[in-house]
Amino acid sequence: MSSQSRNSNESEGTSIKSLVEKIAQDVQALSYRQLQHESQLKERDAQFALMQDELKVVKERNEYTKSKKSSHAYSSRGNESYGEQNLKINEYYQQPLRRVRKEKESLREVRVDLPHFHGKENVEIYLDWEMKVEQFFACHKVSEENKVPLATLSFQGNAMYWWTTLERDRRLHKDPPIGYWNDLKGALRRRHIPSYYNRELMDKLQRLQQKTMSVEEYRQKMELYMMRASIRESESTTIARFLSGLHLEIRDRVELLPYQDLNDLIQFCIKVEQQNLKKTSSRREDSYPNSYPRSEFKREESVPKEKPRETPKSVGKDMFTPPIRARDVKCFKCYGRGHVQAKCPNQRTLFLKGVDEYSSCDDVPSGIKEEKMYLVG
């Protein structure tokens, strides 16, 4: 009996559970239907409100057309009162049609031609083209779908051949086509920018010196290298980098000045450079004599000097003197005749004192008294 009572209790519990589940399902179904009904009612209310708004607009238009017709009829009656001979102007006169420009709701893109890209092996040309294209996309708000077609339209020469072969290879390998600008930019960078470019750029930046450049040119070159290498650093490190490449004359003077940021420092450097140029120019002007203008000095230097004509050795100073005979030639070494000092046969020199006449030691004429003869050589 106890087992039968237990079985009956279990069967009653299961039946109660099943009833509760059915009731819960019915409640959920009713709530869902109620929500659907409420949403339908809201949609109908919204449609009814829209219809009322449309009716109001139609009524306003009708009233406006009625008022226009009444004013037109009043003006036509006034014109008829001028006389029966006058024609009815309103019946025969037609106003000229006005050209109404239909403006599209969508924004029209301004036509600006992109710079052509020929695909040459020059990293700087490619990077300049990429920067220009990105500026164009940002200015005209080009959608992502139109970026790749617009960019590839500017390809010329080798770049166009490379793009057609790339598309063909992707079709053969059943790869998806390039549809995004970042994917196209990555493919172009892999082709035109070598792997060592960033390393070489960093090396150039570390070794950058002003040398013969002006301060402005030095600054522009440093900023270009930093932008190409995508370097992000604090302003203090950039200032230290800029000062390390300056001339010593400019750096020593600028370091003593109170600058606040990089732009302020560059302005001070430009001012010091201009002062140095003025000093050098004033020194050059002071080096020339004041009584002698600089332009005339240059003009005289530019005129070539005429070289004096060389005269032959056998001919004297005056070209028009009569020829000299050999017996009239006197030697200033031995004071003999018939030869010059350079061709003198006597290698000795005599000094005589107390005698008016003199001769060589080899041929001494008779009748001449020699006193105190000194032999030299």
Long-range contacts (C-beta under 8 A, 24 or more apart in sequence): 109-140, 109-142, 110-140, 112-136, 112-140, 114-150, 114-151, 114-153, 114-154, 115-154, 116-154, 116-155, 116-156, 117-154, 117-155, 117-156, 117-159, 118-156, 118-157, 118-158, 118-159, 119-155, 119-156, 119-157, 119-158, 119-159, 119-160, 119-161, 119-162, 119-192, 120-158, 121-192, 123-192, 123-193, 123-194, 123-197, 126-188, 126-192, 126-193, 127-193, 127-228, 129-154, 130-185, 130-188, 137-181, 144-180, 144-181, 145-179, 147-180, 147-181, 147-184, 148-178, 148-179, 148-180, 148-181, 148-184, 151-181, 151-184, 152-184, 162-191, 198-229, 201-225, 201-228, 201-229, 202-229, 205-229, 205-231, 205-241, 208-245, 209-245, 210-245, 210-246, 210-247, 210-250, 214-273, 215-246, 215-250, 215-266, 215-269, 215-270, 215-273, 216-266, 216-270, 218-245, 218-246, 219-266, 235-261, 235-262, 238-262, 239-265, 242-266, 249-276, 250-276, 334-359, 334-360, 335-359, 336-360, 347-377, 348-375, 348-376, 348-377, 349-376, 349-377, 350-374, 350-375, 350-376, 351-376
